[in-house]
Amino acid sequence: MNSNQVLFQRFIPTWTKYNSVIRLKHDVRRKIIKELGEKGLNQAQIARETGYSLSTVKREIKAINEGLV
């Protein structure tokens, strides 16, 4: 096994864990935004309610509508 293979194997768990945390963060954010949208709040109201920027809310709504949830 060469040094690149050793490094790759060493960092796979770290990368996988990092990716899972980011995915969880997005999933939770999308769930919150979706629930508030279903209650009738518009994008600006959702941004104020959650503390997310308006651009973040718009991006997550686009992802929800594209079925990335």
C-alpha positions in Angstrom: 0.0 0.0 0.0 1.5 3.3 -1.0 1.3 6.5 1.0 -1.6 8.0 -1.0 -3.7 4.9 -0.2 -2.9 5.2 3.5 -3.9 8.9 3.5 -7.0 8.2 1.6 -8.1 5.4 4.0 -7.3 7.6 6.9 -9.5 10.5 5.8 -12.5 8.6 4.5 -14.2 8.4 7.9 -13.6 12.1 8.6 -14.9 13.1 5.2 -18.0 10.8 5.5 -18.7 12.2 9.0 -18.3 15.8 7.8 -20.6 15.1 4.8 -23.2 13.5 7.0 -23.2 16.5 9.4 -23.7 18.9 6.5 -26.5 16.8 5.0 -28.2 16.7 8.4 -27.9 20.4 8.7 -29.5 20.9 5.3 -32.3 18.4 6.0 -33.2 20.1 9.3 -33.1 23.5 7.7 -35.3 22.4 4.8 -37.8 20.7 7.2 -38.2 23.9 9.2 -38.6 26.1 6.1 -41.1 23.7 4.6 -43.2 23.6 7.8 -43.2 27.4 8.0 -44.2 27.6 4.3 -47.0 25.2 4.9 -48.3 27.5 7.6 -48.5 30.3 5.1 -45.4 32.3 5.8 -43.7 33.9 2.8 -40.0 33.8 2.2 -39.2 37.1 4.0 -41.3 36.0 7.0 -39.5 32.6 7.1 -36.1 34.4 7.0 -37.1 36.7 9.9 -38.6 33.8 11.9 -35.6 31.5 11.5 -32.7 34.0 11.4 -31.6 32.6 8.0 -30.8 35.0 5.2 -33.4 35.5 2.5 -31.0 34.0 -0.1 -30.6 30.9 2.1 -34.4 30.5 2.4 -34.8 31.0 -1.4 -32.1 28.4 -2.1 -33.6 25.9 0.2 -37.1 26.4 -1.2 -35.6 25.8 -4.6 -34.1 22.6 -3.4 -37.3 21.5 -1.8 -39.2 22.2 -5.0 -36.6 20.2 -7.0 -37.1 17.2 -4.8 -33.7 17.4 -3.0 -35.3 16.9 0.4 
